[in-house]
Amino acid sequence: MTAELMSERRLAVLGKPIAHSKSPALHAAAYDVLGLPWVYERHEVDESTLAEFVKSRDSAWRGLSLTMPLKQTIQPHLDQIDRVGELTGAVNTVLFEWGGDTVHRAGFNTDVPGIVRALRAGGVDTVRRAHILGGGATAASAIVAASELGAESVLVSVRAPERAAALVPLAASVGLTIDIATFDAARDDAATGLVVSTLPGGVDVPLTFADDLRARVPLLDVAYEPWPSTLGQAWGDAGGVVLSGLAMLVHQALLQVRIFVGGDPFAPLPDEESVLAAMRAAVGLEADGTPVRK
């Protein structure tokens, strides 16, 4: 690593609310293994304060992680966005590249590969049809992730279908047929092979799933606080495979670390398996994304 990277750098996760975020623990674990004296913080920032926060960073800053409600509002403040970020309209990672007093801000979406990697680690390698709950930024990433797992179609359940209209051209662009339905009208069929809930933590899902579906179909609930969620508990009670948002968070954070360290989400880190193991341990996960067995 360069002498510049070995000096103390600052990073942070932004969002509102943000006090619950596990990102500082994940990143601290990674930089400890890598021997980097970097400081990773959390800051409560919303749409009204985002521009000022981003523009006021100095050359000590290496990058930012973004969560709700900022993934779809950061784009105007960036100089470049990666392909997945442009495709989904959602950016969760910003890299600051400094040249003297000038900064180039590059945006990335690591949620899509984070979802794919988390599901594969949990034994989900292929999907024919996915059912996604919610219609926001993470739902967009889940649609692209489903496509990468081989899905042919998706069902999206939302409270207000008109607010999910942007997901229709997105699904078409990755070769998926899409059905958008209200929660009370959504119906699964035998082709459903994955359920992904992108609803906020603590929100009750206004949808009932049959026992046989919960036993057969894996669930990724991107929420992780509080855990288990009502949906995750019901899934586990039926004997189904349940992954919390921590599994996705770990894998997307690993790709963020790749970006912050090497500028490239596709370039593995030095001794990456040890880095990933430390990140999982920091939030109590086994290699398959399930909680550590006590």
N, C-alpha and C positions, 0 to 999 in steps of 0.2 A: 504494500500500500504506500501511497505517496506521503511525504512529510506533511502535506496540507491536511490529508485525512486523519493523520495521527494526532493532530492538534485538536483541542477541545472544540466541538461544534454543537450547535443547538438545533433541536427539532421539537415538534409538538403535535398533538392531536387537537383538532378544533371541532367544536360542535355545541349544541345546546339541546338537552342537558349533556354534561360531559363528566360529572363527578364519578359516574359508575364505570368509566372506560377502563378496560384492562390493557389497553395499548401501551401505557408507560411500563408496565411490568414485562410485557413481551419484548419490547425494544431494549429495555435495560438488560434483560437476560442475553439477548443477541450480541449487544455491543460488549458485554463483559467477556463472552467467549472469544470475540474477535479482537479483544485487547484495545478497544477504542474508547478514549475518554470523552464520550459524547453524553450530552444531557438531553433527555427526552421528557417534555412537560405536557400538561394538559391545560387548555385555555377555553373558557366558555365564550364562544363567538357565535353570533347569528348573522342573518343576511345583512342587517343594517350596519354591522361593524366589521364585516369580512374584508372589504376593500382596504380600509385603513390599516387593519392588522397586517395584511399581506404586504402592502406597499411600505410599511414602516420597518420591515425586517432589515438588519444590516448584514455584513459579510460574515458574521459569526454563525449565521443560520444556514443549514444544509437542506432542510425540507419540512414538509407538513403532511400529516395524515388528516383526512376530512371524513366526518360522519354527518348524520342528520343535523340540520337541514341544508347542508352546504354543497353536497355533491353535484347539484344541478345549477348552482349559482356561482361557482368559482371560475367558469370558463372565460368570462370577459377579462379576467385579471391574469391570463396566461398568454405566453408567447407561442406555445406549441402544445398540442394534445395528441396522445397516441391513438392508434387506430381503434382500439376497443373503447376508449373514452369518447371518441367522435361517434362511434356506432351506437353506443348506449345513451349518450348525452349525460353521462355520469363520470365524474373524476373524483377519486378518493386519495390521490397522492400528488404532491407537488415537490419537484426538485428544483432547488436554487443552484444555478451554475454562475459563479462570479468571475468577472474579468475586470479587475480593479474595482471601481465603484459602480460598474454596470452589472446588472443581473439578468439572466435569462431564466424564465420560469416555465418549466415543462410539466405538463399534467399527464397522469396515467390512471388507468382503471385496473387495479389488481383484484377487484371483487370477483370478476368473471373467472380468472384462473384460480382464485382462492376457493370459490365454490367447487370447481371441477376437481381440484386437488383434494379438498376435504371429503368429497363424495367418494372419490376413488380410494382414498385411505380407509374409508368406512366400508369398502366392498361394493360400491355402486359404480360399475364400469360402463354400462350402457342403459339407456332409457328410451322407450318408445314414445310415451306420452307423459308429460309433466303437468301437475296441477299446482299453480302458484297463487298464493293468497296475498293480496295487496297489489297496488299498481304504481308504486313509486320508483325511485332510482334503483333500489336493490332488486325490485321485480324485473326491471330492464336487464340487469346483469344476470339474473337467474334465467331469463329467456335465452340469452346468448350461451350461457353455460349448458343449458339443456340441449341446445343445438350441437355443442361440441361433444356432448355425450351420445349423440346419435338420434335425438328425438325427432319425430316427424310432426308432432303437434303439441300445443299447450292449451290448457284451460286456465284462464285468469279470473279469480273471484275477487270482486271489489264491491264496495258500497255504492259507488257512483260510476257506472261504466263510461260516462262521457269523460271522466278525468283520466281514464286509461287509454284514450284514443290513440295516443302517440305510440303505444305498444304494438299496434296493428302493422304499420309499415316496418317497424323494427323486426317483428317476427318474420315478415315476408322477406326482408333483406337477408336473413340467415336461413331461409328455406323452410320455415315452419308455417303450418296453418294454425290459426289462433281463434279461440272462442273466448269472449268476454261476457261474464254473467254476474249478476248480483249474487250475494251469498245465499239468499233463499232460493235462487233458481239454479245454482250450480249442481251438476250431476256428474259423478265419476262413472267410468266404465271399466271393462276388463283390461283395456289397454293402458290404463294409468299405472305407471311404474315408479313414480316419485312424487312426493308432495313437498313443496317448499313454502314455508310461511315467512313472509317478509314484514309481518305486522310488528309494531313496537312491543317491547317487553311489558307485561302487565295487562295487555289488552286481551279480553276474552274473544275467542274466535266465534262469530255468529254462524257457525256451520257445524253440522254433525257428520262424522265419518263412521261408516259401518265397521263393526268389529273385525270382519274378515279382511277388509281393506287395510285397517291399521296393523293387522298381524302380517299382512303380505307385502305392503308397500313401505319403503323407507321414508322417513320424515327428516328434513333439515329445517329446523326452526332457527332463523337467524338471530332471534333474541337470546340473550343469555343471563339477563338480570331482570326479575328474579328467575331462578331455575330450581326445580323444573317448572316450566310454564304449564298452564292448564292443558294445552294441547300436547306438550311433550309427556306429561304425566299420563294422559289418556292413551297415548301411543304405547308407552312402556307397559301400561297395565294390560294391553292387548297382546303383548309379546312382540311388538314390532321393533324395528331398528330405528333408533332415535339419535340424531346428531344435533347438538346445540350450536348456537352461533359462535361459540368459542372455537370450534373446529375450523369454520370458515375464517374466523378472525386470525387464528394462528397462521394459516397458510397464506392469506393475503398479506399479513404483516411480514412474513418471510420474504415475499416478493418486494415489499416496500424496502426492506433492509438491502436487498440486492440493488435496488434503484439508488438508495442513499449512499451506498458504499461504492458501487461500480458504475452507476448511471444507466444500468441495463437490467430490466426485469428477467431477461433470459440467461444472464451470466451467473452461474452458481458461485456461491461464496466459498472462501477457503474453509475447509472442514465443515461443509454445510450440514451434514448429518448431526454433528455435535451442536451446531447452532439451533437446528430445529428441535432437537431433544431438549435443550435448555428452555426454549420458548414453550414447548408443551408442558414441561415441568413447572414453569412459572404460573400456569393457570390450571394445573392438575388434570392434564389429559393424557390418556394412553396414545400409542401410535395410531390406533384406529379412530381417534377422535372422541372416544367415550371417556367418562370420568375415571380417574385413577381408582382402582379397586382397593379398598382399605381392609 
